[in-house]
Amino acid sequence: MKLGGLLNELKNKIDQSNEYSNHLEIKINKLENENSQLNWEYNQSYLVPPGLTNHWNYKKLYEYRQTILDKIANNNNYINELKISLDKNINTCKLYEKCFFFLNKNYY
């Protein structure tokens, strides 16, 4: 079936929107996986043998843990922004699909 100009444009928008949603979901998954790894590293930092702890090591360990927490917080902020974009994109795609099906139904 050959689509008219507007229907073809809507179909392209739907395809692009779905592609962008997939891209956002992949980014979100990567950041969530990274956070899992960082959380594991943070938990492992508490397994330091007692003989290796002195004032200098405590300071380095604290800075290391704080760096991990900062990375997790930054990732969480970015994940939230990506999820907002994903929701907006999904809603836009639904609108395109409704328009497409309405026009396609009335076109033929």
Disulfide bonds with the S-S distance in Angstrom:
none
